[in-house]
Amino acid sequence: MTEPVLLVENLRKYFEIGKRQILKAVDDVSFTVARGEVLGIVGESGCGKTTLGRTVARLYKPTSGKIVFDSEDTTNKSDAELLGFRKKLQMIFQDPYASLDPRMTAGEIIAEPIDVHTLARGSERTERINYLLNLVGLNPEHANRFPHEFSGGQRQRIGIARALAVDPEFIIADEPISSLDVSIQAQIVNLLTRLQEERGLSFMFIAHDLSMVRHFSHRVAVMYLGKIVEIAPSGKMHASPLHPYTKALMSANPIPDPVVENSRTRIALPGEVPSPIDPPPGCRFAERCPHAHDRCREEEPVLKEAETGHRVSCFLY
């Protein structure tokens, strides 16, 4: 088995909230991503998906745990020491309106990482900008326009071009389609799929839309209240989810077939997601789980293999 490009072990990211309150955004998360693999990260809002992505990218300093990228431990490196790491790993941010500097042209935005890493100058720099614009479906004349002159889909393409400017090995895409129209979402995902296949890129693809995750991802990890509760190959996860939370999540995903959709039973979960400031003991899903028993409320289940390549954090397995 080849060594993974990304290894995350027991990663935690806590935030201090007010006086003596700790928000456990990411709590003891472990996973790997192979070279050329797309790992989808799904879960409801507030489960820690974005914080996980930003911590892996070292935009946030981990509270504890280990992040090994390309056989190099990046967990405690300083910003200066992370320069080479940032060339290999880039992010596509969620909001195409907020993630682009309104005072910079599209060409300047794309060129910024090229300048930081001193990859090209003069005419070579201009050629690289034009190449990247063409690569993401824009025209070279767009280089002199400002972000407000573009549509949401075009802005996200600029964000993708910026991420590709330094020829990264790994991209963390943080809900890159959530604020776009449905037709534009498909275009962006098809673009990412083409780039992934042509360049052999590895991805962490964070999203709410389970159908898009299934289309783009090789494996899927499901998060609940700061923890990964299930991880499996994409097809297996959608065909036979194991964790009660994953089953509820999948049942809420509409199927574009009225006959199948009308014959399905929607799993409605009782109660609300507990606070990440004061999570309950034991399994964090226990209070909403129809199968919970005393052990679930006292002991925390460990993510372990229930089937080949299919790990789940639940005492049912």
KOLDODO-824152 format. One record per residue: residue number from 0; residue in one letter; y, x, z of N, C-alpha, C in turn. Coordinates in pm, whole numbers, always signed. Example, Ala and Ser with C-alpha at 12.3 -4.5 7.8 and 13.67 -1.06 7.14 Angstrom:
2
NODE    i  aa    n_py    n_px    n_pz   ca_py   ca_px   ca_pz    c_py    c_px    c_pz
NODE    0   A    -569   +1319    +780    -450   +1230    +780    -330   +1320    +780
NODE    1   S    -225   +1285    +708    -106   +1367    +714      +3   +1290    +787
END
This chain:
317
NODE    i  aa    n_py    n_px    n_pz   ca_py   ca_px   ca_pz    c_py    c_px    c_pz
NODE    0   M    -120     +84      +0      +0      +0      +0    +125     +88      +0
NODE    1   T    +218     +59     -92    +340    +139    -100    +432    +109     +18
NODE    2   E    +512    +209     +52    +605    +194    +164    +715     +96    +127
NODE    3   P    +750      +2    +215    +854     -96    +183    +991     -30    +170
NODE    4   V   +1078     -88     +87   +1213     -35     +75   +1295     -68    +199
NODE    5   L   +1261    -181    +266   +1332    -221    +388   +1231    -257    +496
NODE    6   L   +1249    -198    +614   +1166    -228    +730   +1258    -266    +845
NODE    7   V   +1242    -386    +897   +1321    -434   +1010   +1225    -461   +1126
NODE    8   E   +1252    -401   +1242   +1165    -416   +1358   +1244    -460   +1480
NODE    9   N   +1203    -572   +1537   +1258    -622   +1665   +1410    -622   +1667
NODE   10   L   +1469    -666   +1557   +1615    -663   +1542   +1681    -774   +1624
NODE   11   R   +1783    -734   +1698   +1863    -830   +1775   +2011    -808   +1746
NODE   12   K   +2084    -919   +1735   +2229    -912   +1727   +2287   -1020   +1817
NODE   13   Y   +2348    -975   +1927   +2409   -1065   +2024   +2560   -1051   +2018
NODE   14   F   +2630   -1161   +2044   +2776   -1161   +2050   +2821   -1206   +2189
NODE   15   E   +2922   -1140   +2242   +2980   -1185   +2368   +3076   -1300   +2342
NODE   16   I   +3050   -1412   +2409   +3133   -1532   +2393   +3195   -1565   +2529
NODE   17   G   +3325   -1547   +2539   +3390   -1577   +2667   +3344   -1482   +2776
NODE   18   K   +3345   -1532   +2898   +3307   -1450   +3013   +3158   -1465   +3044
NODE   19   R   +3087   -1354   +3032   +2946   -1346   +3071   +2856   -1441   +2992
NODE   20   Q   +2898   -1479   +2874   +2813   -1561   +2788   +2772   -1480   +2666
NODE   21   I   +2644   -1485   +2632   +2591   -1408   +2521   +2530   -1504   +2418
NODE   22   L   +2579   -1496   +2295   +2522   -1577   +2186   +2417   -1493   +2115
NODE   23   K   +2292   -1539   +2119   +2180   -1465   +2059   +2161   -1511   +1916
NODE   24   A   +2242   -1456   +1825   +2241   -1500   +1685   +2113   -1460   +1613
NODE   25   V   +2069   -1336   +1636   +1942   -1287   +1582   +1866   -1226   +1699
NODE   26   D   +1742   -1273   +1721   +1672   -1238   +1843   +1528   -1196   +1815
NODE   27   D   +1504   -1066   +1809   +1369   -1010   +1793   +1307   -1050   +1659
NODE   28   V   +1371   -1007   +1551   +1326   -1038   +1416   +1264    -915   +1352
NODE   29   S   +1147    -932   +1291   +1078    -822   +1222   +1027    -870   +1087
NODE   30   F   +1045    -788    +983    +993    -819    +850   +1007    -695    +761
NODE   31   T    +947    -700    +644    +960    -594    +545    +993    -656    +411
NODE   32   V   +1050    -574    +323   +1074    -613    +184   +1023    -499     +96
NODE   33   A    +934    -531      +4    +880    -430     -87    +978    -402    -200
NODE   34   R    +959    -290    -267   +1043    -258    -382   +1022    -362    -492
NODE   35   G   +1131    -412    -545   +1123    -512    -651   +1091    -652    -603
NODE   36   E   +1087    -672    -471   +1053    -804    -416   +1180    -882    -381
NODE   37   V   +1169   -1015    -393   +1275   -1105    -348   +1224   -1180    -226
NODE   38   L   +1287   -1159    -112   +1252   -1230     +10   +1357   -1339     +34
NODE   39   G   +1316   -1464     +30   +1405   -1575     +58   +1415   -1599    +208
NODE   40   I   +1535   -1625    +257   +1558   -1658    +398   +1616   -1798    +404
NODE   41   V   +1545   -1891    +470   +1591   -2029    +477   +1595   -2077    +622
NODE   42   G   +1664   -2187    +642   +1681   -2244    +776   +1812   -2319    +781
NODE   43   E   +1826   -2409    +879   +1946   -2490    +886   +2067   -2408    +930
NODE   44   S   +2185   -2464    +914   +2309   -2393    +950   +2306   -2351   +1097
NODE   45   G   +2350   -2228   +1121   +2355   -2178   +1258   +2228   -2111   +1306
NODE   46   C   +2128   -2098   +1219   +2000   -2039   +1264   +2004   -1887   +1267
NODE   47   G   +2108   -1826   +1207   +2119   -1680   +1212   +2096   -1610   +1080
NODE   48   K   +2085   -1685    +971   +2055   -1624    +840   +2163   -1524    +798
NODE   49   T   +2288   -1570    +801   +2398   -1484    +757   +2414   -1363    +848
NODE   50   T   +2402   -1385    +979   +2412   -1274   +1074   +2302   -1171   +1049
NODE   51   L   +2183   -1219   +1018   +2072   -1129    +986   +2107   -1043    +864
NODE   52   G   +2156   -1108    +758   +2192   -1034    +637   +2301    -932    +662
NODE   53   R   +2404    -971    +736   +2516    -880    +763   +2475    -765    +855
NODE   54   T   +2380    -791    +944   +2332    -684   +1033   +2247    -585    +956
NODE   55   V   +2159    -635    +870   +2077    -547    +787   +2167    -460    +698
NODE   56   A   +2277    -519    +648   +2371    -444    +563   +2461    -352    +645
NODE   57   R   +2448    -358    +777   +2526    -278    +872   +2676    -312    +867
NODE   58   L   +2707    -438    +829   +2843    -488    +848   +2861    -524    +996
NODE   59   Y   +2751    -558   +1063   +2748    -573   +1208   +2659    -463   +1265
NODE   60   K   +2698    -412   +1379   +2615    -312   +1448   +2506    -384   +1526
NODE   61   P   +2380    -348   +1507   +2272    -416   +1579   +2284    -397   +1731
NODE   62   T   +2244    -499   +1806   +2238    -488   +1951   +2119    -400   +1991
NODE   63   S   +2007    -421   +1925   +1889    -338   +1945   +1795    -358   +1827
NODE   64   G   +1687    -280   +1826   +1592    -290   +1716   +1607    -174   +1620
NODE   65   K   +1542    -188   +1505   +1541     -79   +1407   +1555    -134   +1266
NODE   66   I   +1639     -66   +1185   +1653     -95   +1043   +1625     +34    +967
NODE   67   V   +1518     +35    +889   +1482    +152    +810   +1494    +114    +663
NODE   68   F   +1583    +182    +592   +1602    +155    +449   +1571    +280    +369
NODE   69   D   +1480    +265    +274   +1442    +377    +188   +1400    +497    +272
NODE   70   S   +1317    +471    +375   +1261    +572    +467   +1364    +636    +557
NODE   71   E   +1486    +581    +564   +1592    +638    +646   +1637    +537    +750
NODE   72   D   +1637    +578    +876   +1679    +490    +985   +1832    +478    +983
NODE   73   T   +1881    +357    +957   +2026    +335    +948   +2082    +264   +1072
NODE   74   T   +1998    +241   +1171   +2035    +155   +1283   +2161    +199   +1354
NODE   75   N   +2171    +325   +1383   +2282    +373   +1467   +2377    +468   +1393
NODE   76   K   +2372    +468   +1261   +2459    +556   +1184   +2604    +508   +1189
NODE   77   S   +2697    +603   +1182   +2840    +571   +1177   +2878    +527   +1036
NODE   78   D   +2998    +472   +1021   +3045    +428    +889   +3046    +544    +790
NODE   79   A   +3086    +661    +834   +3089    +777    +745   +2948    +815    +700
NODE   80   E   +2852    +807    +791   +2714    +841    +759   +2647    +736    +670
NODE   81   L   +2704    +616    +666   +2645    +506    +591   +2690    +499    +446
NODE   82   L   +2773    +592    +402   +2828    +585    +266   +2718    +584    +161
NODE   83   G   +2620    +673    +173   +2510    +676     +79   +2425    +550     +85
NODE   84   F   +2405    +499    +205   +2330    +374    +224   +2400    +258    +155
NODE   85   R   +2532    +252    +165   +2607    +140    +106   +2604    +145     -47
NODE   86   K   +2584    +261    -103   +2568    +270    -248   +2435    +209    -292
NODE   87   K   +2334    +222    -208   +2201    +170    -243   +2186     +22    -211
NODE   88   L   +2260     -26    -111   +2248    -165     -68   +2384    -234     -74
NODE   89   Q   +2391    -343    -148   +2515    -417    -167   +2497    -564    -128
NODE   90   M   +2610    -633    -108   +2606    -775     -72   +2680    -861    -174
NODE   91   I   +2627    -980    -196   +2699   -1087    -266   +2732   -1190    -160
NODE   92   F   +2860   -1219    -141   +2901   -1303     -30   +2899   -1452     -67
NODE   93   Q   +2896   -1534     +36   +2877   -1678     +18   +2995   -1746     -52
NODE   94   D   +3115   -1715     -10   +3232   -1788     -59   +3302   -1709    -170
NODE   95   P   +3291   -1754    -296   +3355   -1680    -405   +3507   -1691    -403
NODE   96   Y   +3561   -1779    -318   +3707   -1793    -307   +3763   -1696    -203
NODE   97   A   +3691   -1674     -94   +3740   -1590     +14   +3697   -1444      +0
NODE   98   S   +3595   -1416     -79   +3540   -1280     -83   +3608   -1190    -186
NODE   99   L   +3702   -1245    -264   +3775   -1164    -362   +3921   -1154    -318
NODE  100   D   +3975   -1034    -322   +4114   -1011    -284   +4207   -1077    -387
NODE  101   P   +4289   -1174    -347   +4374   -1245    -444   +4482   -1158    -507
NODE  102   R   +4508   -1041    -447   +4613    -952    -500   +4558    -851    -600
NODE  103   M   +4427    -852    -621   +4364    -757    -713   +4312    -830    -835
NODE  104   T   +4318    -765    -950   +4259    -823   -1071   +4107    -809   -1065
NODE  105   A   +4041    -882   -1153   +3895    -874   -1158   +3849    -730   -1184
NODE  106   G   +3921    -661   -1274   +3885    -523   -1303   +3900    -433   -1183
NODE  107   E   +4006    -452   -1106   +4029    -371    -986   +3923    -399    -881
NODE  108   I   +3883    -526    -867   +3780    -564    -770   +3648    -497    -804
NODE  109   I   +3611    -501    -932   +3484    -441    -975   +3490    -288    -964
NODE  110   A   +3610    -233    -989   +3625     -87    -990   +3628     -27    -850
NODE  111   E   +3659    -108    -748   +3676     -53    -613   +3555     +26    -565
NODE  112   P   +3432     -29    -572   +3318     +53    -529   +3293    +174    -618
NODE  113   I   +3329    +163    -746   +3316    +277    -837   +3408    +391    -790
NODE  114   D   +3529    +353    -748   +3626    +454    -700   +3583    +513    -566
NODE  115   V   +3534    +426    -475   +3494    +473    -342   +3383    +578    -353
NODE  116   H   +3289    +556    -445   +3176    +648    -459   +3199    +751    -571
NODE  117   T   +3320    +751    -628   +3359    +848    -732   +3254    +856    -843
NODE  118   L   +3225    +740    -902   +3121    +733   -1005   +3175    +750   -1147
NODE  119   A   +3301    +717   -1168   +3358    +728   -1303   +3510    +729   -1293
NODE  120   R   +3572    +790   -1394   +3718    +794   -1401   +3763    +773   -1545
NODE  121   G   +3893    +737   -1561   +3952    +726   -1693   +3882    +627   -1782
NODE  122   S   +3856    +667   -1907   +3796    +577   -2006   +3653    +539   -1967
NODE  123   E   +3582    +631   -1902   +3446    +600   -1857   +3448    +488   -1753
NODE  124   R   +3547    +491   -1666   +3564    +385   -1565   +3591    +251   -1633
NODE  125   T   +3678    +250   -1732   +3710    +126   -1805   +3587     +73   -1877
NODE  126   E   +3512    +162   -1940   +3389    +121   -2010   +3288     +60   -1913
NODE  127   R   +3280    +117   -1794   +3185     +65   -1694   +3227     -75   -1648
NODE  128   I   +3356     -96   -1628   +3407    -228   -1590   +3375    -330   -1699
NODE  129   N   +3401    -294   -1824   +3374    -386   -1936   +3225    -416   -1948
NODE  130   Y   +3144    -313   -1927   +2998    -332   -1932   +2951    -431   -1825
NODE  131   L   +3004    -416   -1704   +2964    -503   -1594   +3011    -646   -1617
NODE  132   L   +3131    -663   -1673   +3179    -797   -1706   +3088    -863   -1808
NODE  133   N   +3050    -789   -1913   +2958    -843   -2013   +2823    -875   -1952
NODE  134   L   +2779    -790   -1860   +2648    -806   -1798   +2636    -940   -1724
NODE  135   V   +2745    -984   -1661   +2742   -1108   -1582   +2798   -1227   -1660
NODE  136   G   +2816   -1211   -1791   +2856   -1324   -1874   +3005   -1348   -1883
NODE  137   L   +3086   -1246   -1854   +3232   -1257   -1870   +3278   -1164   -1982
NODE  138   N   +3404   -1179   -2022   +3458   -1099   -2131   +3544    -985   -2078
NODE  139   P   +3553    -873   -2150   +3636    -761   -2105   +3782    -798   -2082
NODE  140   E   +3834    -897   -2159   +3974    -937   -2138   +3996   -1005   -2004
NODE  141   H   +3889   -1047   -1938   +3900   -1107   -1805   +3938   -1004   -1699
NODE  142   A   +3928    -876   -1733   +3953    -770   -1634   +4095    -774   -1579
NODE  143   N   +4190    -825   -1656   +4331    -826   -1613   +4373    -957   -1546
NODE  144   R   +4279   -1048   -1525   +4310   -1175   -1460   +4287   -1165   -1309
NODE  145   F   +4361   -1249   -1238   +4347   -1255   -1092   +4247   -1364   -1054
NODE  146   P   +4190   -1357    -933   +4086   -1452    -892   +4124   -1600    -909
NODE  147   H   +4251   -1635    -885   +4289   -1777    -894   +4282   -1830   -1037
NODE  148   E   +4268   -1741   -1134   +4260   -1783   -1274   +4117   -1811   -1319
NODE  149   F   +4021   -1798   -1227   +3881   -1819   -1260   +3826   -1943   -1190
NODE  150   S   +3720   -1998   -1246   +3646   -2106   -1180   +3558   -2046   -1071
NODE  151   G   +3497   -2133    -988   +3411   -2085    -880   +3292   -2005    -932
NODE  152   G   +3230   -2054   -1040   +3116   -1982   -1097   +3155   -1846   -1152
NODE  153   Q   +3274   -1841   -1216   +3322   -1713   -1268   +3354   -1615   -1156
NODE  154   R   +3410   -1665   -1047   +3439   -1578    -932   +3311   -1519    -875
NODE  155   Q   +3207   -1604    -868   +3082   -1552    -814   +3022   -1447    -908
NODE  156   R   +3044   -1462   -1038   +2998   -1360   -1133   +3073   -1228   -1111
NODE  157   I   +3201   -1237   -1078   +3278   -1116   -1046   +3220   -1049    -921
NODE  158   G   +3184   -1132    -820   +3121   -1078    -699   +2989   -1009    -729
NODE  159   I   +2912   -1066    -823   +2785   -1005    -863   +2811    -873    -936
NODE  160   A   +2911    -874   -1025   +2946    -750   -1098   +2989    -641   -1000
NODE  161   R   +3067    -679    -898   +3109    -581    -797   +2987    -522    -725
NODE  162   A   +2890    -608    -692   +2770    -560    -622   +2688    -466    -711
NODE  163   L   +2689    -490    -843   +2610    -409    -935   +2682    -281    -979
NODE  164   A   +2809    -269    -943   +2892    -158    -993   +2838     -21    -957
NODE  165   V   +2767     -10    -845   +2718    +121    -800   +2568    +139    -824
NODE  166   D   +2511     +50    -909   +2367     +55    -939   +2281     +55    -813
NODE  167   P   +2292     -49    -730   +2216     -52    -605   +2067     -76    -628
NODE  168   E   +1989     -43    -526   +1845     -72    -528   +1817    -208    -465
NODE  169   F   +1905    -251    -377   +1879    -368    -292   +2008    -451    -284
NODE  170   I   +1993    -583    -297   +2108    -672    -285   +2077    -782    -183
NODE  171   I   +2170    -804     -90   +2161    -917      +2   +2254   -1025     -52
NODE  172   A   +2199   -1134     -97   +2276   -1245    -153   +2286   -1354     -47
NODE  173   D   +2403   -1368     +12   +2424   -1461    +124   +2472   -1596     +72
NODE  174   E   +2378   -1686     +50   +2408   -1820      -1   +2506   -1813    -118
NODE  175   P   +2471   -1740    -224   +2565   -1718    -334   +2592   -1841    -420
NODE  176   I   +2517   -1949    -398   +2533   -2067    -483   +2576   -2191    -405
NODE  177   S   +2591   -2180    -273   +2609   -2300    -191   +2739   -2374    -219
NODE  178   S   +2844   -2304    -263   +2973   -2369    -285   +2999   -2402    -432
NODE  179   L   +2894   -2392    -515   +2910   -2413    -659   +2849   -2545    -704
NODE  180   D   +2896   -2597    -817   +2837   -2716    -876   +2692   -2689    -914
NODE  181   V   +2612   -2798    -923   +2468   -2782    -947   +2439   -2708   -1077
NODE  182   S   +2511   -2742   -1185   +2486   -2677   -1313   +2520   -2528   -1306
NODE  183   I   +2626   -2495   -1230   +2665   -2354   -1215   +2566   -2281   -1126
NODE  184   Q   +2511   -2351   -1026   +2409   -2289    -939   +2293   -2237   -1023
NODE  185   A   +2245   -2320   -1117   +2132   -2280   -1201   +2168   -2158   -1284
NODE  186   Q   +2291   -2152   -1336   +2333   -2037   -1416   +2333   -1909   -1333
NODE  187   I   +2384   -1919   -1209   +2390   -1800   -1123   +2251   -1753   -1085
NODE  188   V   +2162   -1847   -1049   +2025   -1808   -1013   +1952   -1749   -1133
NODE  189   N   +1972   -1807   -1252   +1909   -1750   -1373   +1962   -1610   -1400
NODE  190   L   +2092   -1588   -1376   +2150   -1455   -1392   +2088   -1356   -1295
NODE  191   L   +2076   -1396   -1167   +2015   -1308   -1067   +1869   -1278   -1101
NODE  192   T   +1798   -1379   -1150   +1657   -1361   -1188   +1646   -1260   -1301
NODE  193   R   +1732   -1273   -1401   +1729   -1179   -1515   +1761   -1037   -1470
NODE  194   L   +1863   -1023   -1386   +1900    -890   -1337   +1789    -829   -1252
NODE  195   Q   +1726    -913   -1170   +1618    -864   -1085   +1501    -813   -1168
NODE  196   E   +1466    -888   -1272   +1353    -850   -1356   +1384    -727   -1441
NODE  197   E   +1506    -721   -1495   +1542    -610   -1583   +1560    -479   -1505
NODE  198   R   +1613    -488   -1384   +1648    -368   -1307   +1551    -338   -1194
NODE  199   G   +1456    -429   -1169   +1360    -407   -1060   +1425    -407    -924
NODE  200   L   +1532    -487    -908   +1606    -491    -782   +1525    -561    -674
NODE  201   S   +1547    -521    -551   +1496    -594    -435   +1608    -682    -382
NODE  202   F   +1572    -800    -330   +1671    -895    -282   +1631    -954    -147
NODE  203   M   +1732    -979     -64   +1723   -1079     +42   +1809   -1194      -7
NODE  204   F   +1747   -1307     -32   +1816   -1422     -90   +1828   -1531     +16
NODE  205   I   +1947   -1543     +73   +1972   -1639    +181   +2024   -1768    +120
NODE  206   A   +1960   -1881    +151   +2000   -2007     +87   +1954   -2127    +168
NODE  207   H   +2021   -2241    +140   +1979   -2370    +196   +1887   -2444    +100
NODE  208   D   +1910   -2425     -29   +1839   -2501    -132   +1697   -2447    -148
NODE  209   L   +1599   -2521     -98   +1461   -2474     -99   +1405   -2463    -240
NODE  210   S   +1451   -2550    -331   +1401   -2543    -468   +1448   -2414    -536
NODE  211   M   +1571   -2374    -510   +1622   -2248    -566   +1549   -2128    -504
NODE  212   V   +1522   -2136    -375   +1449   -2028    -308   +1309   -2015    -367
NODE  213   R   +1245   -2127    -391   +1111   -2124    -449   +1114   -2064    -590
NODE  214   H   +1218   -2098    -666   +1230   -2051    -804   +1252   -1900    -810
NODE  215   F   +1328   -1846    -715   +1373   -1707    -724   +1294   -1611    -638
NODE  216   S   +1234   -1658    -529   +1176   -1568    -428   +1027   -1546    -446
NODE  217   H    +982   -1427    -410    +839   -1398    -406    +778   -1441    -272
NODE  218   R    +853   -1416    -164    +811   -1461     -31    +929   -1533     +34
NODE  219   V    +896   -1616    +134    +998   -1694    +204    +980   -1676    +355
NODE  220   A   +1091   -1651    +425   +1091   -1646    +571   +1176   -1763    +622
NODE  221   V   +1123   -1837    +718   +1192   -1952    +774   +1246   -1914    +912
NODE  222   M   +1378   -1935    +933   +1440   -1903   +1060   +1475   -2029   +1138
NODE  223   Y   +1461   -2018   +1270   +1502   -2126   +1360   +1560   -2064   +1486
NODE  224   L   +1685   -2091   +1512   +1753   -2047   +1633   +1737   -1896   +1658
NODE  225   G   +1765   -1817   +1553   +1767   -1672   +1567   +1635   -1602   +1548
NODE  226   K   +1529   -1677   +1521   +1397   -1615   +1508   +1331   -1657   +1376
NODE  227   I   +1246   -1570   +1322   +1161   -1607   +1209   +1037   -1677   +1266
NODE  228   V   +1015   -1801   +1222    +901   -1878   +1274    +785   -1882   +1176
NODE  229   E    +812   -1847   +1050    +705   -1846    +950    +748   -1762    +832
NODE  230   I    +653   -1687    +774    +681   -1608    +655    +554   -1604    +570
NODE  231   A    +571   -1632    +439    +454   -1645    +351    +498   -1632    +206
NODE  232   P    +402   -1609    +114    +437   -1615     -29    +499   -1749     -64
NODE  233   S    +591   -1749    -158    +670   -1868    -188    +584   -1989    -223
NODE  234   G    +488   -1971    -311    +403   -2083    -352    +324   -2140    -237
NODE  235   K    +268   -2051    -154    +189   -2096     -39    +276   -2167     +64
NODE  236   M    +398   -2116     +84    +488   -2178    +181    +522   -2321    +141
NODE  237   H    +546   -2344     +13    +583   -2478     -31    +462   -2571     -43
NODE  238   A    +345   -2514     -74    +225   -2597     -89    +162   -2633     +44
NODE  239   S    +161   -2539    +139     +94   -2564    +267    +164   -2494    +382
NODE  240   P    +284   -2542    +419    +352   -2484    +535    +272   -2510    +663
NODE  241   L    +283   -2419    +760    +205   -2430    +883    +290   -2472   +1003
NODE  242   H    +404   -2410   +1021    +486   -2438   +1140    +544   -2579   +1132
NODE  243   P    +544   -2654   +1243    +599   -2790   +1241    +744   -2798   +1192
NODE  244   Y    +824   -2695   +1223    +962   -2695   +1175    +967   -2678   +1024
NODE  245   T    +883   -2587    +970    +879   -2567    +825    +835   -2693    +754
NODE  246   K    +739   -2764    +811    +692   -2889    +750    +805   -2991    +743
NODE  247   A    +883   -3000    +850    +998   -3092    +851   +1102   -3050    +749
NODE  248   L   +1126   -2920    +739   +1223   -2867    +645   +1180   -2897    +501
NODE  249   M   +1054   -2876    +472   +1003   -2902    +337   +1006   -3051    +304
NODE  250   S    +980   -3135    +403    +979   -3280    +376   +1118   -3333    +344
NODE  251   A   +1222   -3260    +387   +1359   -3303    +360   +1406   -3259    +223
NODE  252   N   +1329   -3175    +154   +1368   -3125     +23   +1329   -3225     -84
NODE  253   P   +1424   -3283    -158   +1389   -3385    -258   +1308   -3328    -374
NODE  254   I   +1217   -3409    -427   +1135   -3372    -541   +1181   -3453    -661
NODE  255   P   +1210   -3391    -777   +1262   -3463    -894   +1156   -3543    -968
NODE  256   D   +1078   -3618    -893    +977   -3708    -950    +976   -3832    -863
NODE  257   P   +1029   -3944    -912   +1044   -4063    -826    +912   -4115    -770
NODE  258   V    +804   -4100    -844    +674   -4148    -795    +629   -4066    -675
NODE  259   V    +635   -3932    -689    +595   -3843    -581    +692   -3856    -463
NODE  260   E    +821   -3863    -493    +923   -3870    -388    +906   -3995    -303
NODE  261   N    +878   -4109    -367    +863   -4236    -294    +734   -4243    -214
NODE  262   S    +637   -4159    -249    +509   -4162    -177    +507   -4066     -59
NODE  263   R    +611   -3983     -46    +614   -3884     +61    +666   -3944    +191
NODE  264   T    +626   -3880    +301    +675   -3921    +432    +774   -3817    +482
NODE  265   R    +896   -3860    +512    +998   -3769    +564    +974   -3749    +714
NODE  266   I    +970   -3622    +756    +951   -3590    +897   +1088   -3579    +962
NODE  267   A   +1120   -3674   +1047   +1249   -3674   +1118   +1231   -3609   +1254
NODE  268   L   +1308   -3505   +1280   +1298   -3434   +1406   +1389   -3497   +1511
NODE  269   P   +1341   -3518   +1631   +1425   -3574   +1737   +1518   -3468   +1796
NODE  270   G   +1624   -3512   +1861   +1711   -3421   +1935   +1795   -3331   +1847
NODE  271   E   +1857   -3232   +1911   +1945   -3138   +1844   +1893   -2995   +1863
NODE  272   V   +1941   -2906   +1778   +1907   -2764   +1792   +1967   -2712   +1924
NODE  273   P   +1888   -2648   +2009   +1942   -2594   +2135   +2052   -2491   +2110
NODE  274   S   +2130   -2463   +2211   +2238   -2366   +2198   +2182   -2224   +2195
NODE  275   P   +2229   -2140   +2101   +2186   -2000   +2100   +2245   -1920   +2216
NODE  276   I   +2340   -1980   +2288   +2395   -1913   +2406   +2298   -1922   +2523
NODE  277   D   +2228   -2034   +2531   +2132   -2054   +2640   +2003   -2115   +2584
NODE  278   P   +1927   -2039   +2504   +1805   -2095   +2444   +1700   -2125   +2551
NODE  279   P   +1618   -2226   +2526   +1517   -2264   +2625   +1407   -2158   +2635
NODE  280   P   +1336   -2153   +2747   +1223   -2061   +2760   +1109   -2106   +2669
NODE  281   G   +1014   -2016   +2646    +901   -2052   +2563    +940   -2064   +2416
NODE  282   C    +873   -2151   +2345    +903   -2175   +2204   +1035   -2249   +2192
NODE  283   R   +1126   -2199   +2110   +1258   -2259   +2099   +1256   -2393   +2026
NODE  284   F   +1146   -2423   +1960   +1133   -2549   +1889   +1061   -2655   +1970
NODE  285   A   +1015   -2619   +2089    +927   -2706   +2166    +985   -2844   +2193
NODE  286   E   +1113   -2853   +2228   +1172   -2982   +2265   +1182   -3077   +2147
NODE  287   R   +1169   -3028   +2025   +1177   -3114   +1907   +1043   -3127   +1836
NODE  288   C    +942   -3057   +1887    +813   -3050   +1818    +720   -3163   +1862
NODE  289   P    +659   -3235   +1768    +566   -3343   +1804    +434   -3294   +1861
NODE  290   H    +405   -3164   +1849    +278   -3109   +1896    +295   -3024   +2021
NODE  291   A    +412   -3021   +2081    +439   -2932   +2195    +358   -2972   +2318
NODE  292   H    +315   -2870   +2393    +248   -2894   +2522    +305   -2796   +2623
NODE  293   D    +248   -2794   +2743    +307   -2715   +2852    +319   -2567   +2819
NODE  294   R    +219   -2512   +2753    +223   -2370   +2720    +343   -2337   +2631
NODE  295   C    +376   -2428   +2538    +488   -2405   +2446    +620   -2392   +2520
NODE  296   R    +633   -2463   +2633    +759   -2461   +2708    +768   -2345   +2807
NODE  297   E    +656   -2274   +2823    +653   -2164   +2920    +637   -2027   +2855
NODE  298   E    +566   -2023   +2744    +532   -1895   +2681    +584   -1893   +2537
NODE  299   E    +642   -1781   +2498    +697   -1769   +2362    +589   -1725   +2265
NODE  300   P    +564   -1802   +2159    +462   -1761   +2061    +505   -1640   +1980
NODE  301   V    +409   -1562   +1938    +435   -1440   +1861    +406   -1468   +1714
NODE  302   L    +487   -1409   +1626    +464   -1422   +1483    +338   -1343   +1446
NODE  303   K    +233   -1413   +1406    +107   -1346   +1375     +42   -1408   +1252
NODE  304   E     -51   -1336   +1193    -114   -1379   +1069    -215   -1490   +1095
NODE  305   A    -189   -1607   +1032    -282   -1720   +1041    -376   -1721    +921
NODE  306   E    -324   -1679    +806    -401   -1663    +685    -356   -1533    +619
NODE  307   T    -427   -1488    +518    -390   -1363    +453    -248   -1372    +396
NODE  308   G    -161   -1286    +445     -23   -1284    +396     +64   -1396    +448
NODE  309   H     +12   -1476    +540     +85   -1594    +590     +94   -1584    +742
NODE  310   R    +214   -1553    +793    +233   -1537    +937    +314   -1654    +992
NODE  311   V    +278   -1695   +1114    +344   -1809   +1175    +355   -1787   +1325
NODE  312   S    +463   -1838   +1383    +486   -1826   +1527    +462   -1963   +1591
NODE  313   C    +334   -1993   +1620    +299   -2125   +1674    +161   -2119   +1739
NODE  314   F    +147   -2183   +1855     +19   -2182   +1926     -86   -2272   +1861
NODE  315   L     -49   -2349   +1758    -147   -2431   +1687    -241   -2345   +1603
NODE  316   Y    -201   -2219   +1579    -280   -2134   +1489    -322   -2006   +1560
END
